[in-house]
Amino acid sequence: MYPRKTIAWLALRFVVVLGLLSFGWPGVGNAMADYFRWFGRQVIPAKDGLRVVLFEKLGHVRGQKPDDLRISVVNLSLLDANGYGPVRDIPWPARAFIQRPLALLIALLVATPVSWRKRALALVIGSVAIHAFLWGAISFVIWKESAAPILSLATIPSYLQEPVEALSAALIAQVSIAVPVLSWLIGAVPFAHRPVVELGYAMPKDTKCLCP
């Protein structure tokens, strides 16, 4: 078991690093929105058959935060001659799905007694896992919204609608917490330095050792 001072120091490092990296510093929200929009455009095709997916920043809209985005899903066959038609909008705050999971992962790694080389490797693995999970969550949510009656781009049987809604909410919730924690548990915890406890007997100074 680690000494109390060591545990307190590691906990303090975790809290300080998490706070610094999670804080909404000026410009961070806008940068996260730019990055998420770029990432979304890389992993989700803008046009797939009749479906069109748009990633839009909302920071310039009054009342919106700098990191607010909107994922819009459109059915081309339902647009009129002027390009107007039903749209399914999905609000998506970039900081919650990019900055916060990465901040949690980095804070956990900094507070784990492993070498910086292992921390860096775990960070790479965790970052890939977060982005892969995020890609899956976005794809699933877009597919779910495509099945909305106003778009009819996909079909979800009535008996699966509630499970699909629950799974969609769970996927979105787990990006920020479960994925970075799982990445930390797999990539860093097994390599953490364990305190060494030496057991032995101390002999008084005046004691003579009778050796054969």
Buried (B, 14 or more C-beta within 10 A) or exposed (E): EBEEEEEEBBEEBBEEBBEEBBEEEEEBBBBBBBBBBEBBEEEBEEEEEBBBBBBBBBBEEEEBBBBBBBBBBBBEEBBEEEEEBBBBEBEBBBBBBBBBBBBBBBBBBBBBBBEEEBBEBBBEBBBEBBBEBBBEBBBBBBBBBBBBEEBBBEEBEEEEEEEBEEBBEEBBEBBBEBBBBBBBEEBBEEBEEEEEEEEEEEEEEEEEEEEE
